[in-house]
Amino acid sequence: MVQEAMNSGARQERACNIIDLSERTLQRWQVDQSRGDQRPNRTQMPANRLSVQERKHVLTIANSEEFGSLPPSQIVPILADRGEYIASEATFYRILRAENQLRHRGAERPAQRRHKPRALCATAPNELFSWDITYLPTPVKGIYFYLYLFMDIFSREIVGWQIYDAESSELASEVMRDICAREAIKPNQVVLHSDNGNPMKGATMLATLQTLGVAPSFSRPAVSNDNPYSESLFKTLKYRPAYPRRAFESLLAARQWVGVFVKWYNEEHRHSAINFVTPAERHAGLDTALLEKRDIVYEAAKNRRPERWSGATRNWQPVLVVHLNPDQHINKKDEKPEGNLELKMAA
């Protein structure tokens, strides 16, 4: 075709452009005509391709009353047991895909596509809470105590907790009411994030949050990474050296131990994610002054012996923004906090 166009006076470049063919490809074919068309995006028509009637027969079998709810992986072996071969399993899948029929074929509910929770961030205490429930062992196998634990994501402080012998949204709502009263939470001030457990999405808990003016936020089902702060806190709790190696003998014993842990965690534990200040200090707004003092100490040490410092001193700047499930395009280092929490929410 190109040669005929050139014989009629056309230029090779223009002729190749019209049929979407590279001149370099044409030159390779002219050098070795036995290579054939090796372009990866070429349109191929296999010689052994099923005819139109055969493709219709495959669709008729796949959509029949007997096989309408079965995938090709089940249809092909059944036909083979009857001594019939219509097409391979891959061909069944390929034809169904081409006809936009490669979908859920069973009677059960098809898999639902889950979207990542909205991106949240906090720039001050009492803006973004996270909570979850974890099991605490009892002397009776299969029976547990349930630790309800609420934390402020910005300061990492445990703002509320309680242990019960049951798991319910009514008990969780009682703890949340107590937190809002103690922290003086105003309507539309806090977002509360949790997973998709029954206590988290129970009618009583959701009604309580609506009454208190607290916005709920939920993880995707079976995705623990959507609620990382609570998961990390539970690991800190259960990997403490003082964590009992044996089961808690009673509800009182469990509450006493967790009470000691919460006091240590809030008031003594220097958290690495907030530049090694305690959650209580950050929650009270004391972390900025403490970190400035550390910076002065380091600068003084560098001035006394500058030969021992090859660069800047350690970064003691406070963490200004804390993210929960951030979008990929967010650069945490470059983002500057501004506005209230609602303006920084990403859908």
N, C-alpha and C positions, 0 to 999 in steps of 0.2 A: 504493500500500500504506500509506504514512504517512497519507494523507488518509482512507482507510477506517478506520484505527485511531483517528484523531482524531474522526471522526464517531461512533465507538462510545464515545467518552468518554475515550480515552487522551490523555496529554500528548505533545506533539511530541518533546520531549527523550527521553522513555523509548522512544518508538517508533523514533527514529533510533538509539538505543544498541543496541536489539535486533538491528537489521540492520547494525550497524557502519557507520553513515552519519553524517557530520558535519552539524549543523544549518546551518552556513554553506554547505555544498555544496548542500543542499536549497534554500536561499534563492536561490543563484545559478541553479539550474535553473528555479525559479519565475519569475525575472526574464526569463531568455532560454532558452526550452525548446529552441531550435535548436542550442545549444552541445553538447548531449549529454554523455556521461560522459567527462570528461577526467582522471580520477584515474590517476596513474602505476601504481598497484598494483591496478588493477581486473582482474577476470577477463574475458578477451576470448575470443570464439569466432569467429574469422574465417569469413566466408562461403565462402571458397575453401579451407577446410581439407580435407585428405585424409580420405577415409572410412576406416572400420576395415579394410575389405577392401584398400584401396590401401596403407595402412600395413603390413599383413601382407605384401603383395606386395613392398614395398621391403625389408623384413627378409629375405624369402625370397631375393631377388636378392643382397643384401649378404652373406648367409651361405651362398650356394651354393658348390659345389666350385670353380667357376671364379673367383669373386670373393671368396672367404672370406679371402684374404690381402692383398687390395688395399684401399686407402682410397677413400672416395667420389670424391676428386679424380681417381682413375684409372678408377673404374667408370663415371662419367657420360660421359666422352669415348668410351669403348669402345662403350657403348650407342648413343651418337649416331652413331658410324661405321656401326652396323648399322641405322640408321634408327629407333631406338627412343628414346622419351623417357618415362621413368617418373616422375621427380621431379628437382628441381634438386639440385645438390651440397649446398647449404645445408640442404635438406630431408632428404637422406640423413643428414647429420651430426646434425641435430636429432632425427630418429627414433632413430638409434643411441644418442644421448646419453640420450634418454628411457628407452630399454630397457637402460641401463647396459652397452652394448656398445661404447662409444667408447673402446676400449683399443688396446694394441699389437696389430697384426694381421699383422706380418711374422714370418719364421722366426728372425731374429736376436734376440739377448737384448734385452729391453726396457730402456729407460733406468732406472737405479736412482736413487732419491732419496737424496741425500747430506746428512747432518746436520753441522752445524758442530762442529768439535772441541770437546772439553770445555774450559771456561775454566780457565786456570791462572794463578797469581800467585806471585811470590817476594818474600821480605822479607830475604833474606841471600844471600851468594854460595854457590855449590855446591848450589843447590836446583833450578834449572831451566836446562837447557842446550838449545841449538838448533844443528843442524848441517845442512850441505848440501855439494854438490859443484858446482864450476864448471869450465868449460873454460878452458884457457890455450892460445893458438895455438902451433903449431910451424911450421917452414919448409915442411912438407909439407901441402898443402891437404887437409882432411878428416881429418887426424890431430891429436890434441890430447893435452896433458898434463891431468891431473885433480887439482884442488886440493881436498883434504878439509879442511874448516874447521869447528871446534867453538868455540862461544862461550858464555859465561855471560850469560844474559839480564839478570840483576840488575845485574851490574857492567859488562857489555859487554866484558869481557876475552876475548881469544882464548885459550882454555885448551888448545888442541891443534890441530895442523895437520900435513899432510904432502902431498907431491905424488908421484903415481905416473903411470905410463904406461898404466894400466888402471883400470877402474871395477868394483869388486867388493865384496861384503859382507865377505869375508875380510880385505881390506886395511883397511876401515873398522873392523872389530872390533879389529884390532891397535892402531889409533890410540886407540880408546876404552879399551882395557886400559891403555895408557900414561897416559892422562889420569887414570883412577881411581887408579892407583898414585901418580902425582905429586901429585894433589890430596887424597890420603888419603880417597877417597870411601867411605863406609860403605854397607852394604846398605839399600835403601829410603830413601835420602837424596835422590837426584836423579831428576828426570823429564827424559828426552831427547826433544825434539820434532824432527820432520823431515817431509819430504814423502813421497810414496808411490813413490819410485824403487826399482828393484830392489836396489841396495846397501842401502837403508834397511830394506827388508822381507825381505831374504834370510835364509835359515835360519841361517847362521853368525852374522850380526849379532844376530838375535833370541835365539839361544842364548847368545851372549856377554853380552847385556844381562841375561838371566835369571840367569846365573851371577854377574854382578857385583851383582845386586840393583838394577838401574836400570830404571825403568818407562818403556816407550816410549809416545810420543804421535805421532799422524800427522795431516797435513793432509788435506783433501778432495782427490780427484784433480783436477789441472789448476787448482787455486786457489792462486796464489802468495801471496795476502794472508794465508793461514793460517800462513805462516812468514815474517813480515815482517822479523824481525831479521837473519836470514841473508841475505835478499835485499838489505837495506839495506847490510849489511857488504860484500857483493860489489860493490855500486855504488861504495862508498867506495874499495875496492881498485882497481877498474878506471878510476876517474876521478881518481886521484892524478896530479898533474903529472909525477911520475917514472915513471908506468907506461909500459913500452916501447911505442913506436909500431910496432915490428916484432916478429915472432914470436920466441919464446925459442929460442935455438939448440940448447939441450940441457936435459936434466932438471936438471943441476947449476945451470945459469944460472937456471932458473925457481925452484929452491929458494933460491938466494942472494938473488934479488930479493924473494921473499915473506918470507924471514927478516928482511930490513931493514924491510919494510913492517910486519910484526907487531911488531917492537920499537918502531917509531915509533907505531903505533896504540895499543899497550898503555901505553907509558911517556911519550909526548909529546903525543899527541892529546887535547885537552880536549873531551870529548863533550858536545854540547848537551843531550841527553836526560837527563843525570845532573848537570846544573847546572855544566857546564864543569870537571869534574875529570877526570883521566885514568882509564881503566879499571883500571889497575894500582893506583892510589890507592884507588879504591872497593873493589876486590877485597880489598885488605889492610885495609879498615876505617879508612882515614885521611881519608876525605872529610868526615866530620862535623866534625873539628877544623879542617880547611882552610876549610870553609864558615862555621864560627863566626868564624874569624879575619877572613874577608872582611866578615862582618856588622859586626864591631867597627870595621873600617876605614871602612865606609860611615857608621856612626853617628857616628864621630868627625868625619868630613867634614861631616856635616849639622850637628853642634853648632858647628863653626867658622863655617860660613856658612849659617845656617838659611834665609835669604831665597832661596837658590837651590833649595830643595826645596819643592815644592807638596804633597807627601804623604809617605807612608812611603818608606823606602829600598828598594833592590832586594831581592827575595826570594831569600835565599841558603840557604833551608831544604833539607836533603837529601831526595831522593826516597826515600820509605820503602817503597813497594810498586810492583812492576813487573808489568804484566798481559800475558798472551798469550791472544789470542782471547777477550776478556771478553764476558760476556753484556750485553745492551743495558741491563738494569736496574741495572747496577753503576755507581755514581757514584765515579769514581776519586778525586775530591778529598775526598769525605767518608769513604771507607773507611779504617778504622784496622786496621793489621796486628795480628793476634793468632793464637796457636796455630801449629801446624806447617803444612807445605805441604799435607799430605793433607787437613787439615780445611778448607783454603781452596779445594779443588778443587770445581768445579761440574760435575755430570754433563752 
